[in-house]
């Protein structure tokens, strides 16, 4: 660049510090993603040897080391030297929203200070570079008496088993932070700890689909199986599920809905293949999953997405178009919005979209998993509706908070055909518009109330020891009808009533009245919390007042409801003929 240009580029005064800070700030768990993506991209351009990526292990001095191997254009010694610098790559575009050649080295070196070995075969000759950390500096280790940064490893590979030099390939070996570290079982030296199947589990939570015609194989030492197995992404095995459907929005966002039946074929991958089977949902961008909600976390969040029941078997993936206004953050751990404050993008941002586009067949399946509900819920809902109007709570706008997404367009009602009376209207009258009637005031709808009596469903909502949970996004209140306050109130009613000719009826009525009282009280508390939005409360204060803990404290104060409960209890017993036993004096 000429010294006469309008700007002088910034330079790095302390290069070693900058390199170290970039490496040590990278989340360790991004290592496998970066190495696999690099392998998939290279294998997609393979001319010979097939389009393959293999995750396996090799032994170094008797210790297992994890390795990622791929076909594709091999690298010469000069090219290998070039690509092992940071922010350098071959046949790629340096771009903030692309896989641009920095991530694999940055993500791998914190957990491989002892060594990160690159080998690449080009036209039958193998070049090798070893990266590592020595004397407080990250860099290429100097090998041999001549201190070379790149060495010829052709004869070494010919002497070892498992290398075929008849076609091009590249291999990365993870030597860990110590010579004795088994990087297959313990890739991060215990921080964080991983389970025996961490590789397939990580892949299942990252790759929604693989590039066309590229295979990703895992060797037995990685899966614990007896032979090689191929990894298959969710989108690549739709036919294995009970039912799936993809719906598109006007903005190009796609929502993929999956139903994995309890006894379905999809929980068993095709012979010899590894495929994700546990319940999960996520945002998908360029074939990769972000903000994955999995297992218990998905079960707890599912009502927000219109899946209050059966979340073990029903899930959704929101796929953003390639040109959507997001990009991965520097280490590709999550997505950020472009422009503005560039906040992180969450699956929850698209929950209204998931609810709005949900197919009717999935709605019916979800409902089939739900519990039967008590008749008194309709009565309580009407009371809540009246209370919302009395408090003047305006309708809540539960739309999409991020740009680029869109809900379904409103239905267009065609104008009515003109009648004879319309045609006979004199012209002077036709031009006169009657005054528009005032629009009736609308108020917030009553939240949907769902009572839970199943221990499993209560656990899914994380309501053990809690009375209720409100989901503002889906406007639902889940009430734990096994909460101790319900039982205590029912026992009090039975005790006060004394012996009866039909104790079973008295017990059932006492339980129903107690459920009615507690449900009524906690749902009214939710309504009053909604009204506080118009009373100057901050959003975070409103949210705290709606927490399961606050609703539990409301339920615990049930003694003040006893007068109302006694009256309803007596009325219900009278209608069912369960009268107390009279004891003669």
PyMOL commands that set and color helices and strands:
alter all, ss='L'
color gray80, all
select helices_A, chain A and resi 15-24+28-43+77-83+103-109+154-159+198-204+220-223+234-240+265-267+295-305+347-356+360-368+376-391+420-423+427-430+455-460+484-497+503-535+539-545+548-556+558-576
alter helices_A, ss='H'
color red, helices_A
select strands_A, chain A and resi 52-60+63-71+116-122+125-134+137-140+151-152+169-174+215-218+229-232+243-248+254-259+273-275+280-285+288-294+314-320+326-328+335-337+448-452+468-471+476-480
alter strands_A, ss='S'
color yellow, strands_A
deselect
rebuild
show_as cartoon
